[in-house]
Amino acid sequence: MSFSEVKICLLGDSGVGKSSIAQRFVHNSFSPSNESTIGASYITKTFILNNVTYKLNIWDTAGQERYRALAPMYYRGSAACIIVYDITSAASFKAVQSWVKELQSHVSEKIVIAIAGNKYDLKEERQVQHKDSKLYADSIDAVFVETSARSGHNVQQLFFNIVTRLPKATDNASVSSNIYLSNTVNKEEKGCCAFGAK
């Protein structure tokens, strides 16, 4: 069995649910009262997919504008970046395009870009249509899913879809029947950086 360690960075406006997506994926939990991330936080998840053990090192960045200049420290060297927006906020989706342009301008190595339309549980209040997001994601060859960190909708699928895009990744067709999650190698490092922000 082979081993692959992967760095993934979460980007997007404040309040779109970046930290909650990470918490749902790693701990399968949700806290509606999470505080905003300060700087960045780090969390890991290990799982086995088609006889490959993947360790995902997930960097969750702060969404506030005053921390924007720090983002390159975290997305440089990443194998993938997940840009999160809130489907009930058109402004947060507009920010996705700004993040994509920044990545395309500043990251020279091949990087997997994923776009996550979060807060699917509030779909009745949506301002961003699924078809518009999908069309944009397809135009830049990005992974796209709508997620709900609150309910868990599509959160695991988001990360598994990213893994299948990585070099030497296995066939996506067999993902659903060959996934085993490890509950023993979950790690959260706070240090100077708080883990929060739904």
C-alpha positions in Angstrom: 0.0 0.0 0.0 1.4 3.4 -1.0 1.3 6.6 1.0 0.6 10.2 -0.1 0.7 13.3 2.0 -1.2 16.2 0.6 -1.5 19.9 1.5 -4.9 21.5 1.0 -5.7 25.1 1.6 -9.2 26.6 2.2 -9.8 30.1 0.9 -12.8 32.3 0.7 -14.7 35.2 2.4 -15.2 35.3 6.2 -18.3 33.5 7.3 -18.8 31.2 4.3 -18.0 28.1 6.3 -14.4 27.1 5.6 -13.7 26.0 9.2 -17.0 24.2 9.5 -16.3 22.3 6.3 -12.9 21.2 7.7 -14.4 20.3 11.1 -17.2 18.3 9.4 -14.8 16.4 7.3 -12.3 15.6 10.0 -14.4 15.2 13.1 -17.9 14.8 11.6 -19.2 17.5 13.8 -20.7 21.0 13.5 -20.7 23.9 15.8 -22.9 26.9 14.9 -21.1 29.1 17.4 -17.5 28.8 16.0 -15.5 32.0 16.2 -13.7 33.5 13.2 -10.3 32.0 12.3 -7.4 34.3 13.2 -4.6 33.9 10.7 -4.9 30.3 9.9 -5.5 26.9 11.5 -4.2 23.4 10.7 -6.0 20.1 10.9 -5.3 16.7 9.4 -7.2 13.7 8.2 -5.9 10.3 7.1 -7.9 7.8 5.0 -7.4 4.9 2.7 -8.7 5.1 -0.9 -8.1 2.2 -3.3 -5.1 0.9 -1.5 -3.5 4.3 -1.1 -3.2 5.9 2.3 -3.8 9.7 2.1 -2.9 12.1 4.8 -4.5 15.5 4.1 -2.9 18.5 5.8 -5.7 21.0 5.7 -4.9 24.7 6.2 -7.9 26.8 7.0 -7.2 30.5 6.3 -9.0 33.6 7.8 -11.5 35.2 5.5 -11.2 38.8 6.8 -9.6 41.2 4.4 -6.9 42.2 6.8 -5.5 38.7 6.7 -5.6 38.4 2.9 -1.9 39.2 2.5 -1.1 36.1 4.6 -2.9 33.7 2.3 0.1 33.1 -0.1 2.0 31.6 2.8 -0.6 28.8 3.0 -1.6 28.2 -0.6 1.9 28.1 -2.0 3.1 24.5 -2.0 -0.5 23.2 -1.8 -1.6 20.3 -4.0 -5.1 21.7 -4.0 -7.1 24.8 -2.9 -10.7 24.8 -2.0 -12.4 28.1 -2.5 -15.6 28.3 -0.5 -18.5 30.6 -1.0 -22.0 30.9 0.6 -24.8 30.1 -1.8 -27.0 32.7 -0.1 -24.4 35.4 -0.8 -23.7 36.6 -4.4 -20.8 38.7 -3.1 -19.1 35.7 -1.7 -19.3 33.9 -5.1 -17.9 37.0 -6.8 -14.9 36.7 -4.4 -14.3 33.2 -5.7 -13.3 34.6 -9.1 -10.9 36.9 -7.4 -9.2 34.0 -5.6 -9.0 32.0 -8.8 -7.3 34.8 -10.6 -4.8 35.2 -7.7 -4.0 31.5 -7.7 -3.5 31.5 -11.5 -1.2 34.5 -11.2 0.9 33.4 -8.2 1.0 29.6 -8.3 3.3 28.2 -11.0 3.0 24.5 -10.1 0.0 22.4 -11.1 -2.7 22.8 -8.5 -6.1 21.3 -8.2 -8.8 24.0 -7.7 -12.1 23.1 -6.1 -15.1 25.4 -5.6 -17.5 24.6 -2.8 -20.9 26.3 -2.6 -21.6 25.9 1.1 -24.8 26.3 3.2 -26.8 24.0 1.0 -29.1 23.6 4.0 -30.3 27.2 3.3 -30.9 26.5 -0.4 -34.3 28.2 -0.2 -32.5 31.4 0.4 -29.9 31.0 -2.4 -28.6 33.9 -4.4 -26.2 31.9 -6.5 -27.7 29.3 -8.8 -26.1 25.9 -9.1 -25.9 26.0 -12.9 -24.0 29.3 -12.9 -21.4 28.0 -10.4 -21.1 24.7 -12.3 -20.6 26.6 -15.6 -17.8 28.7 -14.1 -16.1 25.8 -12.4 -16.2 23.8 -15.7 -14.6 26.8 -17.5 -11.5 26.7 -15.3 -11.5 22.9 -14.9 -12.3 23.0 -11.2 -13.9 20.5 -9.0 -17.4 21.8 -8.0 -19.9 20.6 -5.4 -22.5 22.3 -3.2 -22.0 21.4 0.5 -23.6 21.8 3.9 -21.2 21.8 6.8 -24.2 21.8 9.0 -25.8 18.6 7.6 -22.6 17.1 6.1 -24.1 17.1 2.6 -21.3 16.4 0.0 -18.4 17.4 2.4 -16.7 14.1 2.2 -17.3 13.9 -1.6 -15.6 17.3 -1.9 -12.3 16.0 -0.6 -12.6 12.6 -2.3 -13.2 14.4 -5.7 -10.0 16.4 -5.0 -8.0 13.3 -4.3 -9.0 11.7 -7.6 -7.7 14.8 -9.4 -4.2 14.5 -7.9 -1.3 13.0 -9.9 -1.5 9.2 -9.9 -4.9 9.3 -8.3 -7.2 6.3 -8.7 -10.3 6.0 -10.8 -13.1 8.1 -9.5 -15.6 5.5 -10.5 -14.6 3.2 -7.6 -14.4 5.9 -5.0 -17.6 5.2 -3.1 -16.9 1.5 -2.5 -13.3 1.8 -1.5 -13.1 4.5 1.2 -12.0 3.8 4.7 -11.7 6.7 7.2 -9.2 6.7 10.0 -10.5 8.1 13.3 -7.1 7.6 15.0 -5.0 10.1 13.0 -7.0 13.3 13.5 -5.0 16.2 14.7 -5.7 19.8 15.4 -2.9 22.3 16.1 -3.9 25.7 17.4 -0.8 27.3 18.8 -1.2 31.0 17.9 -3.9 30.3 15.4 -7.5 29.7 16.5 -9.6 27.0 14.8 -13.1 28.4 14.1 -15.3 30.4 11.8 -18.3 28.6 10.4 
